[in-house]
């Protein structure tokens, strides 16, 4: 690249699984990481991070956004330029809200913007590259495309279907001040489960699609799960306690992703206020986030400092 180029990227948080949809369902939420990436002479790298994780994330080539950019450039057969990255993070790290998936999606989108006019990344390519980096598509699909996504992998690679969520669905996420390793959480889920548990989750996953898109009054029954949450409870007792307390009061509460945050899919904005009262009675402090479903997904724009970014 002979000329300096700059792009701005905005990517939403996500919550995967949604109870029964293990490794399949994901929902984009209205919490965002925002970053700008500017090309520099080859070999140069500058990283500035503010907000969530600023004190902990690496500021060298191992930064996940930089790794994703490099991966996309390599896949496109293009030489990686030097990079100046400015990232402002608001998605909590290690809390089950898709921070790593968001970083991967942001890097892939940044590469798309930097290579615009030279290389065309279609949606299938974006999802493939992001899934190869993340390992599974349930978080990167909603991060890239927004809304409710069903993700799967077939002989052609990762696939997704985006659905619009019923306007009566009101997400609420309770975030604790402790983290949970996704790899550790995934390791707690069994390799094999009883047939009746598998059938149970198939029925609830099918019902959850109907509840989220057409019939929010079915959300409580639709978010029941027997595949993973009970097995992970021992590693997240406070999370398990809050999920149980909320469900005892009739709330569609689930572990958000691998945890430890808790997602409530309320069937109306007013119900979320009642859920706040339940969480307030718990011994563990929880930071509530009253959110909306993000319908747009990640975006990338050409960026000029001091000017309004344009599509």
Rosetta silent file (secondary structure, phi, psi, omega in degrees, C-alpha in Angstrom):
SEQUENCE: XXXXXXXXXXXXXXXXXXXXXXXXXXXXXXXXXXXXXXXXXXXXXXXXXXXXXXXXXXXXXXXXXXXXXXXXXXXXXXXXXXXXXXXXXXXXXXXXXXXXXXXXXXXXXXXXXXXXXXXXXXXXXXXXXXXXXXXXXXXXXXXXXXXXXXXXXXXXXXXXXXXXXXXXXXXXXXXXXXXXXXXXXXXXXXXXXXXXXXXXXXXXXXXXXXXXXXXXXXXXXXXXXXXXXXXXXXXXXXXXXXXXXXXXXXXXXXXXXXXXXXXXXXXXXXXXXXXXXXXXXXXXXXXXXXXXXXXXXXXXXXXXXXXXXXX
SCORE:     score description
SCORE:     0.000 S_00000001
   1 L     0.000  120.283 -174.508    0.000    0.000    0.000 S_00000001
   2 L   -89.664  -21.074 -179.409    1.648    3.203   -1.181 S_00000001
   3 L  -115.727  145.436  176.389   -0.729    5.695    0.446 S_00000001
   4 L   -67.363  138.760 -179.653   -1.734    5.993    4.083 S_00000001
   5 L  -136.657  146.050 -177.300   -5.296    4.866    4.668 S_00000001
   6 E  -135.347  137.563  178.360   -7.479    5.012    7.751 S_00000001
   7 E  -131.866  152.746  175.724  -10.710    3.215    8.657 S_00000001
   8 E  -113.562  134.566 -177.607  -13.086    3.327   11.617 S_00000001
   9 E  -125.806  139.820  176.175  -14.694    0.122   12.907 S_00000001
  10 E  -131.116  127.428 -174.550  -17.570   -0.358   15.345 S_00000001
  11 E  -135.842  136.232 -176.410  -18.451   -3.835   16.594 S_00000001
  12 E   -85.640  160.087  168.351  -21.146   -4.966   19.056 S_00000001
  13 E   -70.261  163.749  177.339  -20.985   -7.242   22.059 S_00000001
  14 E  -140.785  158.415  170.287  -22.669  -10.610   21.750 S_00000001
  15 E  -126.502  124.061 -177.533  -24.211  -13.261   23.935 S_00000001
  16 E  -102.979  163.963  178.566  -23.928  -16.840   22.709 S_00000001
  17 L    79.084  -53.050  179.303  -25.874  -20.021   23.524 S_00000001
  18 L    56.234   32.413 -178.084  -28.922  -18.148   24.940 S_00000001
  19 L    98.606  -99.930 -173.094  -29.576  -21.173   27.121 S_00000001
  20 L   -81.133  -16.559 -172.907  -30.289  -24.221   24.941 S_00000001
  21 L   -84.578   54.837 -172.565  -28.620  -23.099   21.690 S_00000001
  22 L   -58.097  124.354  177.662  -25.142  -24.315   22.653 S_00000001
  23 L    60.604   18.577 -174.313  -22.483  -23.260   20.104 S_00000001
  24 L  -131.103  -47.548 -175.079  -25.261  -22.336   17.664 S_00000001
  25 E   -99.080  143.384  176.812  -27.299  -19.283   18.675 S_00000001
  26 E  -148.116  152.663 -176.793  -25.958  -15.786   19.240 S_00000001
  27 E  -133.305  129.333  177.258  -27.412  -12.339   19.838 S_00000001
  28 E   -84.886  137.053 -174.759  -25.802   -8.955   19.108 S_00000001
  29 E  -122.865  156.083 -172.096  -26.153   -6.398   21.908 S_00000001
  30 E   -82.926   53.422  168.432  -25.906   -2.606   22.047 S_00000001
  31 E  -125.988  135.043 -167.860  -22.487   -2.379   23.716 S_00000001
  32 E  -132.802  142.587  162.840  -19.673   -1.468   21.338 S_00000001
  33 E   -97.290  138.433  179.597  -15.931   -1.456   20.875 S_00000001
  34 E  -127.126  138.474 -179.693  -14.772    1.299   18.508 S_00000001
  35 E  -149.242  157.013  171.449  -11.396    1.599   16.842 S_00000001
  36 E  -122.448  142.066  179.427   -9.516    3.348   14.095 S_00000001
  37 E  -127.596  126.613 -179.843   -6.742    1.747   12.092 S_00000001
  38 E  -123.720  135.725  179.117   -4.293    3.749   10.015 S_00000001
  39 E   -75.635  145.448  177.865   -1.604    2.307    7.777 S_00000001
  40 E  -128.119  172.307  173.600    2.042    3.164    8.466 S_00000001
  41 L   -55.955  146.440 -176.959    5.301    2.276    6.728 S_00000001
  42 L   -51.108  135.524  176.885    5.963   -1.467    6.779 S_00000001
  43 L    95.033  -15.653 -179.893    7.252   -2.803   10.080 S_00000001
  44 L   -89.582  145.288  178.681    5.877   -0.028   12.278 S_00000001
  45 E  -148.206  123.407  177.333    3.219   -0.762   14.918 S_00000001
  46 E  -129.583  129.408 -178.115    1.559    1.634   17.356 S_00000001
  47 E  -130.903  126.877  175.362   -1.298    0.576   19.660 S_00000001
  48 E  -125.503  122.571 -177.915   -3.303    2.786   21.994 S_00000001
  49 E  -122.955  131.802  173.493   -6.063    1.166   24.065 S_00000001
  50 E  -127.092  159.952  178.155   -8.549    2.895   26.378 S_00000001
  51 E    87.475 -147.749 -175.715  -11.514    1.567   28.312 S_00000001
  52 L   -57.890  131.402  175.338  -12.093   -2.090   29.169 S_00000001
  53 L    74.327    6.151 -175.223   -8.936   -4.164   29.368 S_00000001
  54 L   -58.055  -33.218 -177.273   -6.644   -1.221   28.656 S_00000001
  55 L   -83.827   -9.870 -171.061   -4.236   -2.262   31.407 S_00000001
  56 L  -115.630  -30.063 -174.633   -4.173   -5.920   30.409 S_00000001
  57 L   -73.615  148.203  179.899   -4.270   -6.330   26.621 S_00000001
  58 L   -69.131  153.136  177.962   -0.946   -6.579   24.772 S_00000001
  59 L  -119.369   37.259  175.645    0.310   -3.616   22.777 S_00000001
  60 L  -130.022 -163.879 -174.937    2.422   -5.579   20.327 S_00000001
  61 L   -66.441  -10.417  177.968    1.732   -7.829   17.348 S_00000001
  62 L   -83.587   -5.708  175.505   -0.032  -10.347   19.606 S_00000001
  63 L   -56.121  133.417 -170.540   -2.956   -7.934   20.090 S_00000001
  64 H   -62.331  -36.804  177.743   -5.999   -9.840   18.833 S_00000001
  65 H   -64.321  -44.190  179.335   -7.203   -7.083   16.492 S_00000001
  66 H   -63.484  -41.780  177.447   -3.739   -6.828   14.927 S_00000001
  67 H   -60.558  -39.865  179.953   -3.568  -10.621   14.577 S_00000001
  68 H   -68.003  -40.039  176.402   -6.953  -10.612   12.830 S_00000001
  69 H   -61.189  -47.527 -179.374   -5.866   -7.858   10.437 S_00000001
  70 H   -61.396  -39.594 -179.763   -2.683   -9.753    9.633 S_00000001
  71 H   -62.748  -43.775 -179.509   -4.646  -12.982    9.117 S_00000001
  72 H   -67.461  -40.015  177.436   -7.013  -11.307    6.653 S_00000001
  73 H   -63.001  -42.911  178.805   -4.158   -9.679    4.725 S_00000001
  74 H   -62.804  -42.409  179.113   -2.377  -13.016    4.471 S_00000001
  75 H   -62.380  -32.508  179.726   -5.568  -14.718    3.273 S_00000001
  76 H   -83.454   -5.310 -178.737   -5.925  -12.028    0.614 S_00000001
  77 L    72.427   31.457 -178.897   -2.325  -12.489   -0.496 S_00000001
  78 L  -118.000  147.937  179.958   -1.392   -8.924    0.418 S_00000001
  79 L   -75.717  134.373 -179.500    1.601   -7.651    2.362 S_00000001
  80 L   -73.828  125.647  175.402    0.735   -6.301    5.796 S_00000001
  81 L   -79.432  175.118  167.390    1.556   -2.592    6.168 S_00000001
  82 E   -66.528  157.495 -174.608    2.582   -0.936    9.393 S_00000001
  83 E  -136.209  140.236  167.101   -0.396   -0.135   11.597 S_00000001
  84 E  -115.034  116.053 -176.967   -1.516    2.519   14.041 S_00000001
  85 E  -114.251  125.927  170.875   -4.404    1.175   16.121 S_00000001
  86 E  -118.205  118.004 -176.690   -6.522    3.229   18.497 S_00000001
  87 E  -121.963  130.243  171.355   -9.110    1.143   20.334 S_00000001
  88 E  -114.937  112.215 -173.571  -11.756    2.274   22.787 S_00000001
  89 E  -101.337  132.454  171.178  -13.275   -0.784   24.453 S_00000001
  90 L  -122.495   -9.566  177.189  -16.564   -0.905   26.317 S_00000001
  91 L   -77.278  122.360  179.783  -17.270   -4.643   26.009 S_00000001
  92 L   -58.970  142.228 -179.362  -16.257   -6.298   29.308 S_00000001
  93 L   -91.917  138.625  175.384  -13.392   -8.787   28.973 S_00000001
  94 L    65.617   28.164 -176.826  -13.723  -12.374   30.163 S_00000001
  95 L  -119.908    6.751  179.353  -17.377  -11.937   31.100 S_00000001
  96 L    82.590   26.054  178.478  -19.207  -13.925   28.404 S_00000001
  97 L  -118.365   23.405  170.149  -20.108  -10.968   26.202 S_00000001
  98 L    73.559   32.075 -177.623  -18.010  -11.884   23.182 S_00000001
  99 H   -63.957  -39.646  179.494  -15.025   -9.576   23.663 S_00000001
 100 H   -70.929  -40.002  176.438  -12.638  -11.878   21.777 S_00000001
 101 H   -62.109  -37.985  177.877  -15.155  -12.452   18.998 S_00000001
 102 H   -65.308  -40.424  179.073  -15.636   -8.698   18.739 S_00000001
 103 H   -64.540  -42.006  178.254  -11.868   -8.162   18.468 S_00000001
 104 H   -63.561  -47.905  179.650  -11.603  -10.785   15.726 S_00000001
 105 H   -60.820  -40.628 -179.914  -14.566   -9.299   13.836 S_00000001
 106 H   -62.661  -42.787 -179.704  -13.120   -5.796   14.213 S_00000001
 107 H   -65.844  -42.856  179.027   -9.772   -6.863   12.790 S_00000001
 108 H   -63.811  -42.062  178.605  -11.311   -8.674    9.824 S_00000001
 109 H   -66.877  -37.809  177.607  -13.549   -5.656    9.081 S_00000001
 110 H   -61.392  -42.520  177.728  -10.588   -3.283    9.402 S_00000001
 111 H   -62.718  -40.764  177.439   -8.693   -5.339    6.827 S_00000001
 112 H   -58.270  -44.591 -179.780  -11.711   -5.241    4.538 S_00000001
 113 H   -67.089  -40.733 -178.916  -11.770   -1.451    4.781 S_00000001
 114 H   -68.167  -28.694 -178.287   -8.044   -1.046    4.274 S_00000001
 115 L   -99.519    6.780 -179.048   -8.122   -3.281    1.191 S_00000001
 116 L   -57.323  136.161 -177.572  -11.306   -1.806   -0.293 S_00000001
 117 L    90.944  -13.146  178.611  -10.940   -1.295   -4.032 S_00000001
 118 L  -116.988  -48.832 -179.178   -8.272   -3.985   -4.218 S_00000001
 119 L  -127.176  135.953  179.534   -9.744   -7.054   -2.514 S_00000001
 120 L  -104.999  117.750  174.368  -13.445   -7.804   -1.976 S_00000001
 121 L   -99.056  108.898  176.219  -14.369   -9.650    1.229 S_00000001
 122 L   -83.003  175.684 -175.751  -17.941  -10.939    0.928 S_00000001
 123 H   -60.078  -39.255 -179.274  -19.989  -12.051    3.953 S_00000001
 124 H   -63.680  -39.461  178.912  -19.034  -15.700    3.529 S_00000001
 125 H   -68.357  -42.438  177.903  -15.340  -14.824    3.524 S_00000001
 126 H   -57.265  -46.948 -178.337  -15.692  -12.571    6.560 S_00000001
 127 H   -67.478  -38.788  179.946  -17.408  -15.340    8.537 S_00000001
 128 H   -63.385  -49.087 -178.656  -14.914  -17.975    7.407 S_00000001
 129 H   -63.122  -43.055 -179.369  -11.868  -15.941    8.389 S_00000001
 130 H   -65.162  -39.763  179.989  -13.388  -14.916   11.723 S_00000001
 131 H   -68.182  -38.335  178.018  -14.401  -18.490   12.542 S_00000001
 132 H   -61.194  -36.197  179.082  -10.943  -19.816   11.689 S_00000001
 133 H   -78.455  -42.821 -174.657   -9.458  -17.373   14.195 S_00000001
 134 H   -80.716  -29.980  178.989  -12.133  -17.671   16.901 S_00000001
 135 L   101.011  -22.284  178.316  -12.632  -21.427   16.588 S_00000001
 136 L  -157.444  151.848 -171.069  -16.438  -21.370   16.417 S_00000001
 137 H   -93.206   -0.827 -170.066  -18.985  -19.062   14.733 S_00000001
 138 H   -66.827  -28.777  175.621  -21.594  -18.517   17.450 S_00000001
 139 H   -92.383  -41.880 -175.006  -20.112  -15.180   18.638 S_00000001
 140 H   -70.019  -27.795  179.525  -18.494  -13.862   15.467 S_00000001
 141 H   -63.649  -53.353  176.902  -21.665  -14.323   13.378 S_00000001
 142 H   -67.317  -30.605  176.900  -23.814  -11.890   15.407 S_00000001
 143 H   -62.422  -41.950 -179.207  -20.821   -9.579   15.896 S_00000001
 144 H   -74.391  -41.832 -166.776  -20.387   -9.323   12.137 S_00000001
 145 H  -113.778  -11.467  177.393  -24.015   -9.304   11.027 S_00000001
 146 L    78.874  174.442  176.722  -26.113   -8.219   14.022 S_00000001
 147 L    68.643 -156.224  174.479  -29.466   -9.467   15.266 S_00000001
 148 E   -95.386  128.402  179.837  -30.138  -13.068   16.220 S_00000001
 149 E  -123.134  141.735  168.110  -27.996  -15.533   14.308 S_00000001
 150 E  -104.262  124.798 -177.381  -28.100  -19.271   13.838 S_00000001
 151 E  -120.990  142.278  176.557  -24.614  -20.519   12.997 S_00000001
 152 E  -152.371  168.533  179.156  -23.473  -23.911   11.771 S_00000001
 153 E  -126.184  129.040  175.499  -20.603  -25.528    9.878 S_00000001
 154 E  -125.836 -166.222 -175.918  -20.986  -27.794    6.872 S_00000001
 155 L   -64.152  -17.258  178.693  -18.715  -29.110    4.128 S_00000001
 156 L   -92.170   -4.693 -178.003  -18.546  -25.588    2.662 S_00000001
 157 E   112.259 -166.987 -178.784  -17.430  -24.021    5.932 S_00000001
 158 E   -69.205  141.605  179.770  -19.209  -21.844    8.505 S_00000001
 159 E  -130.368  161.558  175.540  -22.721  -20.632    7.635 S_00000001
 160 E  -150.851  155.506  170.841  -25.216  -18.304    9.307 S_00000001
 161 E  -129.536  123.471  179.049  -28.813  -17.166    9.146 S_00000001
 162 E   -93.985  134.869  178.090  -29.733  -13.776   10.560 S_00000001
 163 E  -125.109  150.018  175.841  -33.176  -13.259   12.068 S_00000001
 164 L   -87.204  136.352 -177.407  -34.914  -10.144   13.355 S_00000001
 165 L   -88.714  140.745  177.694  -35.859  -10.211   17.026 S_00000001
 166 L   -55.595  137.640 -175.793  -39.375   -9.350   18.168 S_00000001
 167 L   -66.595  -12.548  177.467  -39.528   -5.770   19.404 S_00000001
 168 L   -81.635   -9.395  179.945  -40.986   -6.958   22.706 S_00000001
 169 L   -81.214  124.552 -176.461  -37.737   -8.727   23.681 S_00000001
 170 E  -122.461  103.420 -178.498  -35.746   -6.574   26.128 S_00000001
 171 E   -75.165  145.106  174.457  -32.226   -7.830   26.992 S_00000001
 172 E  -139.399  128.797  179.313  -30.643   -7.196   30.369 S_00000001
 173 E  -118.076  129.116  174.125  -27.118   -8.332   31.245 S_00000001
 174 E  -100.808  119.270 -175.435  -25.782   -8.588   34.791 S_00000001
 175 E  -111.309  125.935  177.873  -21.982   -8.303   34.788 S_00000001
 176 L   -87.954  176.874  179.375  -19.884   -9.281   37.838 S_00000001
 177 L   -94.879   11.745  176.155  -16.459   -7.948   38.783 S_00000001
 178 L  -119.736  159.492 -176.317  -14.800  -11.350   38.232 S_00000001
 179 L  -107.418  170.225  174.819  -13.876  -13.135   35.010 S_00000001
 180 L  -141.444  131.264  177.908  -14.227  -16.633   33.629 S_00000001
 181 L   -72.762  126.049  178.760  -11.914  -18.329   31.150 S_00000001
 182 H   -61.653  -40.960 -178.571  -13.853  -19.430   28.076 S_00000001
 183 H   -65.176  -38.564  177.479  -11.527  -22.395   27.541 S_00000001
 184 H   -65.897  -45.406 -179.797  -11.999  -23.530   31.138 S_00000001
 185 H   -61.456  -42.387  179.682  -15.775  -23.162   30.886 S_00000001
 186 H   -65.194  -32.405 -179.599  -15.896  -25.089   27.618 S_00000001
 187 H   -70.414  -17.559 -179.549  -13.843  -27.861   29.185 S_00000001
 188 H   -81.293  -18.803  179.370  -16.475  -28.407   31.873 S_00000001
 189 L   -75.561  136.614 -176.605  -19.158  -29.399   29.356 S_00000001
 190 L   -71.184  155.237  177.447  -19.312  -33.199   28.857 S_00000001
 191 L   -74.280  -35.063  178.876  -18.364  -34.863   25.576 S_00000001
 192 L  -125.027  146.500  178.125  -21.482  -37.056   25.729 S_00000001
 193 L  -131.921  157.606  177.316  -24.918  -36.354   27.188 S_00000001
 194 L   -60.490  147.731 -178.528  -27.991  -38.524   27.752 S_00000001
 195 H   -57.347  -41.249 -177.844  -30.300  -38.846   24.768 S_00000001
 196 H   -64.537  -31.455  176.579  -33.223  -37.359   26.680 S_00000001
 197 H   -70.424  -38.511  177.624  -31.155  -34.262   27.467 S_00000001
 198 H   -63.951  -44.249  178.090  -30.241  -33.868   23.803 S_00000001
 199 H   -63.323  -40.278  177.818  -33.897  -34.181   22.779 S_00000001
 200 H   -56.538  -48.369 -177.673  -34.828  -31.691   25.505 S_00000001
 201 H   -70.367  -33.422  175.076  -32.417  -29.095   24.127 S_00000001
 202 H   -60.010  -44.623 -179.275  -33.468  -29.655   20.525 S_00000001
 203 H   -65.849  -41.317 -178.804  -37.053  -28.864   21.502 S_00000001
 204 H   -70.470  -36.393  178.010  -36.083  -25.792   23.533 S_00000001
 205 H   -63.966  -42.415  177.503  -33.785  -24.452   20.815 S_00000001
 206 H   -63.767  -41.694  179.311  -36.574  -24.715   18.256 S_00000001
 207 H   -66.087  -34.778 -177.904  -38.969  -23.045   20.670 S_00000001
 208 H   -64.230  -36.765  176.024  -36.439  -20.286   21.402 S_00000001
 209 H   -60.154  -45.091  178.454  -36.388  -19.212   17.745 S_00000001
 210 H   -64.202  -40.609 -178.315  -40.169  -18.841   17.856 S_00000001
 211 H   -65.682  -42.292 -177.045  -40.026  -17.018   21.195 S_00000001
 212 H   -74.454  -28.231 -175.333  -37.375  -14.516   20.075 S_00000001
 213 H  -102.237  -24.342 -174.093  -38.934  -13.772   16.688 S_00000001
 214 L  -133.806  -36.972 -167.812  -42.679  -14.121   17.271 S_00000001
 215 L  -134.877   77.154 -177.809  -43.774  -15.021   20.803 S_00000001
 216 H   -58.567  -22.259  179.965  -41.768  -13.446   23.646 S_00000001
 217 H   -65.182  -13.340  179.295  -44.231  -14.844   26.194 S_00000001
 218 H   -94.732    4.457 -173.073  -42.603  -18.253   25.574 S_00000001
 219 H   -61.664  -36.567 -177.158  -39.096  -17.117   26.506 S_00000001
 220 H   -62.149  -51.688  179.135  -39.065  -18.652   29.973 S_00000001
 221 H   -65.652  -35.490 -174.703  -39.774  -22.194   28.764 S_00000001
 222 H   -71.585  -18.136 -177.461  -37.631  -21.677   25.668 S_00000001
 223 L   -99.197   11.848  174.007  -34.465  -20.840   27.636 S_00000001
 224 L   -70.117  148.061 -175.057  -34.329  -24.082   29.620 S_00000001
 225 L  -147.770  142.941  175.027  -31.106  -26.028   29.110 S_00000001
 226 L  -130.335    8.594 -174.882  -29.627  -29.402   30.044 S_00000001
 227 L   -95.820  -33.405 -171.107  -26.449  -29.463   27.943 S_00000001
 228 L  -141.291  -34.140 -170.763  -23.967  -27.090   29.525 S_00000001
 229 H   -65.296  -42.326 -178.455  -25.108  -24.667   32.226 S_00000001
 230 H   -66.230  -31.688 -179.980  -25.490  -27.167   35.065 S_00000001
 231 H   -72.648  -27.700 -179.399  -22.043  -28.633   34.328 S_00000001
 232 H   -90.073   -8.510 -173.953  -20.429  -25.195   34.516 S_00000001
 233 H   -59.335  -35.769 -177.044  -22.254  -24.150   37.684 S_00000001
 234 H   -62.292  -29.174 -179.086  -19.522  -25.482   39.986 S_00000001
 235 H   -86.343  -13.836 -177.963  -17.027  -23.027   38.487 S_00000001
 236 L  -136.742   66.167 -175.144  -19.428  -20.062   38.737 S_00000001
 237 H   -61.432  -36.770  179.320  -21.488  -20.471   41.926 S_00000001
 238 H   -67.345  -38.853  177.043  -22.507  -16.805   42.067 S_00000001
 239 H   -63.904  -46.127  179.586  -23.651  -16.932   38.447 S_00000001
 240 H   -60.589  -41.028 -179.548  -25.593  -20.117   39.078 S_00000001
 241 H   -63.596  -41.281 -179.692  -27.221  -18.582   42.163 S_00000001
 242 H   -68.868  -42.627  177.858  -28.373  -15.508   40.248 S_00000001
 243 H   -58.534  -45.299 -179.573  -29.735  -17.555   37.334 S_00000001
 244 H   -63.819  -42.318 -179.101  -31.680  -19.744   39.787 S_00000001
 245 H   -64.315  -41.980  179.964  -33.015  -16.737   41.717 S_00000001
 246 H   -67.937  -42.977 -179.652  -34.178  -15.008   38.537 S_00000001
 247 H   -68.299  -30.291  175.921  -35.787  -18.119   37.087 S_00000001
 248 H   -64.247  -23.941  178.084  -37.575  -18.738   40.401 S_00000001
 249 L   -97.538    9.311  174.855  -39.231  -15.368   39.827 S_00000001
 250 L    89.041   14.511 -179.633  -40.218  -16.274   36.266 S_00000001
 251 L   -92.873  141.400  176.451  -37.425  -14.531   34.344 S_00000001
 252 L   -79.008   80.476 -176.307  -35.833  -16.071   31.246 S_00000001
 253 E  -106.224  137.198  179.488  -32.316  -15.952   32.703 S_00000001
 254 E  -142.426  165.096  171.274  -29.326  -17.830   31.276 S_00000001
 255 E   -72.303  130.710  178.865  -25.559  -17.785   31.477 S_00000001
 256 L   -80.595  115.158 -177.331  -24.276  -15.316   28.888 S_00000001
 257 L    57.705 -130.057  177.085  -21.887  -17.224   26.650 S_00000001
 258 L   -87.621    3.471 -179.829  -19.354  -19.058   28.798 S_00000001
 259 L    85.966  178.152    7.970  -20.138  -16.730   31.717 S_00000001
 260 L   -92.915    4.091  178.897  -19.887  -15.396   34.282 S_00000001
 261 L   -67.237  159.453  179.584  -22.379  -12.680   33.196 S_00000001
 262 E  -118.811  129.335  177.613  -26.091  -13.454   33.255 S_00000001
 263 E  -102.004  130.581  172.841  -28.419  -12.613   30.377 S_00000001
 264 E  -113.024  125.612  175.740  -32.102  -11.964   30.974 S_00000001
 265 E  -102.842   87.918 -177.049  -34.395  -11.995   27.953 S_00000001
 266 E   -77.786  148.853  179.707  -37.343  -10.047   29.344 S_00000001
 267 L   -92.917   37.214  177.139  -40.650  -10.027   27.498 S_00000001
 268 L   157.409  145.980 -178.054  -40.929   -6.246   27.869 S_00000001
 269 H   -57.459  -35.927 -177.973  -38.824   -3.302   29.134 S_00000001
 270 H   -64.121  -32.189 -179.237  -40.843   -2.974   32.326 S_00000001
 271 H   -65.988  -23.866 -178.389  -40.020   -6.493   33.443 S_00000001
 272 H   -66.129  -31.583  179.516  -36.334   -5.627   33.551 S_00000001
 273 H   -64.673  -35.198  177.047  -36.906   -3.323   36.524 S_00000001
 274 H   -68.796  -35.974  178.328  -38.265   -6.256   38.505 S_00000001
 275 H   -65.332  -33.668  177.156  -35.197   -8.301   37.594 S_00000001
 276 H   -59.567  -38.038 -179.690  -32.978   -5.547   39.009 S_00000001
 277 H   -66.539  -37.503  178.342  -34.638   -6.034   42.396 S_00000001
 278 H   -64.116  -45.995 -179.393  -33.894   -9.777   42.336 S_00000001
 279 H   -64.810  -33.805 -178.760  -30.216   -9.186   41.576 S_00000001
 280 H   -65.233  -22.017 -179.775  -29.974   -6.534   44.295 S_00000001
 281 L   -85.735   -4.916 -179.755  -30.849   -9.175   46.896 S_00000001
 282 L   -81.665  148.121  178.850  -27.883  -11.351   45.947 S_00000001
 283 L   -68.252  -25.500  178.472  -24.694  -11.238   48.070 S_00000001
 284 L   -86.595  131.235  177.689  -22.560  -10.817   44.933 S_00000001
 285 L   -73.464  137.089  179.274  -22.645   -7.325   43.373 S_00000001
 286 L  -127.502  132.118  176.923  -23.848   -7.254   39.764 S_00000001
 287 E   -91.117  115.209 -177.686  -23.591   -4.321   37.351 S_00000001
 288 E   -83.970  140.868  175.757  -26.804   -4.198   35.292 S_00000001
 289 E  -125.787  106.568  177.419  -26.766   -3.232   31.610 S_00000001
 290 E   -84.719  111.126 -167.502  -30.187   -2.493   30.121 S_00000001
 291 L  -120.506  173.647  171.028  -29.558   -3.076   26.433 S_00000001
 292 L  -119.395  164.815  172.914  -31.172   -3.361   23.039 S_00000001
 293 E   -78.853  126.168  174.997  -30.613   -5.900   20.302 S_00000001
 294 L   -78.211  126.248 -176.358  -28.108   -4.552   17.787 S_00000001
 295 L  -102.385   -9.263 -173.789  -29.569   -5.131   14.318 S_00000001
 296 L   -97.815  -34.008 -175.983  -26.724   -3.807   12.178 S_00000001
 297 L    80.818 -167.694 -177.009  -23.653   -5.689   13.317 S_00000001
 298 L   -69.204  144.713  178.694  -20.077   -4.518   12.798 S_00000001
 299 E  -129.565  151.290  175.054  -19.444   -1.598   10.475 S_00000001
 300 E  -133.384  136.951 -178.514  -16.330   -0.236    8.766 S_00000001
 301 E  -138.095  149.146  169.854  -15.947    3.228    7.300 S_00000001
 302 E   -63.921  140.133 -173.672  -13.252    5.269    5.693 S_00000001
 303 L  -128.624  132.200  173.042  -11.991    7.664    8.325 S_00000001
 304 L  -123.912  123.629 -176.271  -10.452   11.115    8.107 S_00000001
 305 L   -56.505  130.167  178.175   -9.362   12.723   11.374 S_00000001
 306 L    86.189   -4.574  179.131  -11.588   15.653   12.270 S_00000001
 307 L  -118.536  160.492  177.200  -14.221   14.734    9.690 S_00000001
 308 L   -71.327  125.260  179.668  -17.367   12.669    9.907 S_00000001
 309 L   -57.893  141.036  179.351  -16.581    9.101    8.824 S_00000001
 310 E  -118.785  150.544 -176.268  -18.296    8.224    5.558 S_00000001
 311 L   -66.012    0.000    0.000  -19.468    4.852    4.328 S_00000001
